[in-house]
Amino acid sequence: QVQLAESGGGLVQPGGSLRLSCAASGNVFGLYTMGWYRQAPGKQRELVATINRNFNTNYAESVKGRFTISRDNAKNTASLQMNNLKSEDTAVYYCNALYDSTYWGQGTQVTVSS
């Protein structure tokens, strides 16, 4: 069983930045594929970015060039640096881990508004 805890959400103005962090449990964090997903009101949950055990990354087209996913295996954390935020980035952001099963965090709200 993998437990995930997100932090770092909040309210930011358009063009601003936020950094989300996800702390994961387990002794084999380095083997997890970590991801960030988001769900806006009335919409389906969508993939934002993933990073696998080899540090290969994948991004949604809508966030390429603005968001960066990273991981620190020594600290069992994955992060999402979000720059040049837009109103359409407003959503609940969920951390995801894929190993022997799929695990989700509780989500953190990101609101981009002036």
C-alpha positions as a printed Julia matrix, in Angstrom:
114×3 Matrix{Float64}:
   0.0    0.0     0.0
   1.38   3.38   -1.04
   0.22   6.54    0.67
   0.53   9.9    -1.05
   0.2   13.38    0.41
   0.13  16.51   -1.74
   0.99  20.02   -0.64
   1.59  23.41   -2.21
  -1.73  24.34   -3.75
  -3.32  27.74   -3.36
  -4.49  30.91   -5.05
  -2.25  32.61   -7.59
  -2.69  35.34  -10.16
  -2.45  34.61  -13.89
   1.17  34.47  -14.94
   2.26  33.39  -11.49
   3.94  30.22  -10.27
   3.25  27.44   -7.81
   5.12  24.32   -6.82
   3.25  21.2    -5.8
   4.89  18.43   -3.82
   3.9   14.84   -3.23
   5.33  12.78   -0.41
   5.08   9.03   -0.88
   5.42   6.11    1.49
   7.27   2.91    0.73
  10.78   1.57    0.45
  10.84   1.24   -3.33
   9.86   4.76   -4.34
  12.52   4.71   -7.06
  10.5    2.06   -8.89
   7.25   4.05   -8.95
   6.04   5.95  -11.97
   4.85   9.22  -10.48
   2.29  11.46  -12.04
   0.17  14.54  -11.6
  -3.42  14.69  -12.76
  -6.03  17.4   -12.43
  -9.77  17.71  -12.41
 -11.61  20.93  -13.05
 -15.27  21.38  -12.05
 -17.55  19.54  -14.44
 -14.67  17.92  -16.29
 -12.97  14.54  -16.25
  -9.68  13.98  -14.53
  -6.84  14.48  -16.97
  -3.16  13.71  -17.06
  -0.81  16.63  -16.49
   2.62  15.01  -16.34
   4.39  11.78  -15.47
   7.94  10.75  -14.63
   9.05   7.13  -14.6
  11.81   5.28  -12.81
  14.28   6.28  -15.51
  13.35   9.96  -15.14
  11.62   9.99  -18.52
   8.89  12.59  -18.53
   5.61  13.05  -20.35
   3.42  16.16  -20.44
  -0.02  17.15  -21.59
   0.19  19.47  -24.58
  -1.56  22.21  -22.65
   1.23  22.44  -20.06
   4.34  21.8   -22.14
   6.9   24.53  -21.67
   5.18  25.81  -18.52
   5.17  22.88  -16.1
   8.06  20.69  -14.99
   7.75  17.4   -13.15
  10.64  16.1   -11.07
  11.4   13.51   -8.44
  13.8   13.1    -5.55
  14.23   9.41   -4.79
  16.26  10.14   -1.67
  13.31  12.05   -0.19
  10.47   9.96   -1.66
   8.98  13.05   -3.25
   7.69  14.13   -6.61
   7.12  17.76   -7.51
   5.36  19.8   -10.15
   6.71  23.27  -10.86
   4.01  25.32  -12.54
   4.95  28.58  -14.23
   2.99  31.1   -16.27
  -0.24  29.8   -14.8
  -3.48  30.44  -16.64
  -7.07  30.52  -15.46
  -7.68  27.25  -17.27
  -5.13  25.58  -14.97
  -7.59  25.97  -12.11
  -8.38  22.49  -10.81
  -7.82  20.01   -8.04
  -4.42  18.45   -8.63
  -3.84  14.83   -7.68
  -0.61  12.98   -7.16
  -0.52   9.48   -8.63
   1.83   6.54   -8.15
   1.93   3.48  -10.35
   3.68   0.4    -9.05
   1.92  -2.83   -8.19
  -1.32  -0.88   -8.36
  -2.47   2.68   -8.9
  -2.49   5.02   -5.92
  -3.92   8.51   -5.49
  -3.43  11.36   -3.1
  -6.29  13.36   -1.65
  -5.78  16.28   -4.01
  -4.82  19.92   -3.6
  -6.7   22.9    -4.99
  -5.0   25.25   -7.41
  -6.9   28.41   -8.28
  -5.6   30.86  -10.85
  -7.5   34.11  -10.65
  -6.95  37.84  -10.49
